[in-house]
């Protein structure tokens, strides 16, 4: 019999840990006492040698372990060698990355042959990486198309798993976060607090205090990011480098020459000329180009206003011409980034828009409102450089949606990790960001991109002390503004996916929803194919009518094929809640500053509520309000109050209802009011009006509203006051609405008897409604006939076979 | 901050900042290497389990054929 190994690998690991603890004192890398260039050179070289040595030791260790395993079992030699080889390469890759960073930090100390190229240009770096990794790019494109990336990525992304991951390894989770805080000079929460938060995470409870929520979200997000790094190292995704390489290809940047500009006007003109090319190629439409122009022009003005005559903390002074050139490069690159995100966004149904509508009309617009109100608030430490960073992060924050895994067939879950891919993008282009915003600016952009999905409301903080003519940033304020405007991109006017702004597509969504509701939530694959075909027909019409370019049509078709599902419908219809009218920062009675957000419910929301229920109609608001700490209990009366407000005409009673529709948490105040139309001052008003019209037609042609109202009327009566006659009235009225065959008529009779017996029991009413919802009127049957026929054929086929 | 060569390192603060950066990079490297070591150990352990399993199956098969031939 084969001899089993005396020492298992876990034991070997423990032994080596003990061994490393026994290293002689004084071998740590210490920055203290390094005062001149020569000492810095020695420190850099010695550290690089240690790094190489430790990687080599790891190669040796895994080699011995793997060989020991195969020798002792007497088989598996090749597998063990291959594993050890790959692991050795992993360790050396880690060492190489550290050496590059060391060389950079040491100021070019290594020899010429060892020195890594420094890329302050996104595009030089992207070009070089693309040329060196052609095979990897081709392979990942294949896997993106086949959906293999999605398979390898796993069922749950790292962000959705982050609390579980942290609960599993609490010390590592906290350790990484605290290291990050130390490394960037931020204050460290005390140990007891961290311990208590880790216990909360282990017990599946989120803390209630706003500050502690921020700590938990940031700590677990750092840990998720580490896990994301594993996926990248394992080759599941190309990560940031893949994004930059795609940007280079998708925007045809090969051969684009670098320009020198002397003024913002010249900068704007150069950006305009490039964007015009994208319009001519069909990558953007004219409106999108205009939005990108406005966003980048404002960025350029803010950049020069903030940085002219100043220097970053600890950094060298830049001449006026250098600042202007940097402003231009950032404007141009930001225009490219928005154009790229707008182009790729159309190829997926990630749940919401991530192009110009979200970046420019949503986040930029609302951050300008917040920044405008900040300027009028005394005691808030807000400066021009903070505005620049807010504008920059708004442009960068969702760039992770363009990564291979998120763009892959079935990549919805992977797209939830977009903050990690975005952070990776910033980190891998560190030189670029340090050049444009300084070291501190880079660190803040990196952190805010990683954490942008978690709302923060901390406007009372300050910035590090700066020397004369030096700039420092107010990190918490920047992170608070960005996360607030992102969370409030919750409603159709800034969130609806591009394709669903066309009323023709809404009709298809309504049919999917009607089919789902009348078939117990099930849409058979054959039926889903028919709905996809309907959407493709709409795309054909839009293309033929010149409303979209062939590039965009191809994007829509790809999204339909790879990502359309009933879930897409639920998400989209839930965005027609109303509009986010205005955001401003106000000082509260307790002296703190928090956003006040005005939301307006329109007739469209009422129609969605009538047809598909209030829960769906107010989904957009509820989700956003919960992000700011309001509980479900606090919001449960909202739908009823909104209904009352929509039907109330007495100004005094309206005012009273309005008072009740104000909700405040530690992080924000929401004021909900009502308006007949969306009241958006551009083409979106017509878009929403056309969609409203489709919902009106749907309401006329279906009986969903009447059906809901029948049951809601009974629920509105106190249980003890309900009588069996009420059940009879409902059943009689329902019978008049439906087109019933014999079996369905019998079913309704049985339901009627049950309802009479259980009229005082809300659970019986819910269960009866659930079954009745599946019955259809004559016009509903006609509307769904094609799809039901397809389902019937699909059911018959296996029997025939 | 413009960087790229030793000629650009011109003051003590800058040197101290770079030295601290080196310390941070090394700390981060050791943390990552430690995580990698753990992962490697787990992988080798998984390989060991897999090889053990294969070996046991092989032995079972040998025993099976030996007993049927007797």
Contacts between the chains, C-beta under 8 A, distances in Angstrom:
chain1	res1	chain2	res2	distance
A	1	B	59	6.8
A	2	B	55	5.4
A	2	B	59	8.0
A	4	B	52	7.2
A	5	B	48	7.0
A	8	B	45	6.5
A	8	B	48	6.8
A	9	B	41	4.7
A	9	B	42	7.9
A	9	B	44	4.4
A	9	B	45	4.5
A	9	B	48	6.5
A	10	B	41	6.2
A	10	B	45	6.0
A	12	B	41	7.1
A	13	B	37	6.6
A	13	B	38	6.8
A	13	B	41	4.3
A	16	B	37	7.5
A	29	B	22	6.5
A	29	B	23	5.3
A	29	B	26	4.2
A	29	B	27	7.7
A	30	B	23	6.7
A	31	B	16	7.0
A	31	B	19	3.7
A	31	B	20	4.5
A	31	B	22	6.6
A	31	B	23	4.3
A	32	B	19	8.0
A	34	B	15	6.2
A	34	B	16	6.8
A	34	B	19	3.8
A	35	B	12	6.1
A	35	B	15	6.4
A	35	B	16	7.5
A	36	B	15	6.6
A	37	B	6	5.6
A	37	B	9	5.7
A	37	B	15	6.8
A	39	B	15	7.8
A	39	B	19	7.9
A	40	B	9	7.0
A	40	B	15	5.3
A	40	B	18	5.9
A	40	B	19	6.0
A	40	B	22	7.9
A	41	B	6	7.4
A	43	B	19	5.9
A	43	B	22	5.7
A	44	B	22	6.0
A	47	B	22	5.5
A	47	B	25	7.5
A	47	B	26	5.2
A	50	B	26	7.2
A	51	B	26	7.0
A	51	B	29	5.7
A	54	B	29	7.8
A	54	B	30	7.3
A	54	B	33	5.9
A	55	B	33	7.2
A	58	B	33	6.5
A	58	B	36	7.1
A	58	B	37	6.2
A	58	B	40	7.3
A	61	B	37	7.6
A	61	B	40	7.9
A	62	B	40	5.1
A	62	B	44	6.7
A	65	B	41	7.5
A	65	B	44	5.0
A	66	B	44	5.7
A	66	B	47	7.1
A	69	B	44	6.2
A	69	B	47	6.2
A	69	B	48	4.8
A	69	B	51	6.6
A	70	B	51	6.9
A	73	B	48	7.5
A	73	B	51	4.7
A	73	B	52	6.4
A	73	B	55	5.4
A	74	B	55	7.3
A	75	B	51	6.1
A	75	B	54	6.7
A	75	B	55	6.2
A	75	B	58	7.9
A	76	B	47	7.0
A	76	B	50	7.7
A	76	B	51	4.2
A	76	B	54	7.2
A	79	B	47	6.4
A	79	B	51	7.6
A	80	B	44	7.9
A	80	B	47	6.3
A	80	B	51	7.9
A	83	B	43	6.3
A	83	B	44	6.8
A	83	B	47	5.8
A	87	B	36	8.0
A	87	B	40	4.6
A	87	B	43	6.9
A	87	B	44	8.0
A	90	B	36	5.9
A	90	B	40	7.5
A	91	B	33	6.7
A	91	B	36	6.1
A	91	B	40	7.9
A	94	B	29	6.8
A	94	B	32	5.7
A	94	B	33	6.0
A	94	B	36	6.2
A	95	B	29	7.4
A	95	B	33	8.0
A	98	B	25	5.9
A	98	B	26	7.4
A	98	B	28	7.7
A	98	B	29	4.1
A	101	B	25	4.8
A	102	B	22	5.9
A	102	B	25	5.5
A	102	B	26	7.7
A	104	B	3	7.2
A	105	B	18	5.2
A	105	B	21	3.9
A	105	B	22	5.1
A	105	B	25	6.1
A	106	B	18	6.3
A	106	B	22	6.4
A	107	B	3	6.2
A	107	B	4	7.7
A	107	B	5	6.6
A	107	B	6	5.4
A	107	B	8	6.5
A	107	B	9	4.7
A	107	B	18	6.1
A	108	B	3	7.7
A	108	B	4	6.0
A	108	B	5	4.4
A	108	B	6	6.0
A	109	B	6	6.7
A	118	B	3	7.5
A	118	B	4	6.0
A	172	B	35	7.7
A	175	B	31	7.7
A	176	B	31	7.3
A	179	B	27	6.9
A	179	B	28	7.3
A	179	B	31	7.0
A	183	B	24	5.0
A	183	B	28	7.7
A	226	B	35	7.4
A	230	B	39	7.6
A	312	B	1	6.2
A	314	B	1	6.3
A	314	B	13	6.2
A	314	B	14	6.6
A	314	B	17	5.9
A	315	B	1	3.5
A	315	B	2	7.5
A	316	B	1	5.8
A	316	B	2	4.8
A	316	B	8	7.6
A	434	B	1	6.8
A	434	B	3	8.0
A	435	B	2	7.9
A	438	B	1	6.6
A	439	B	1	6.6
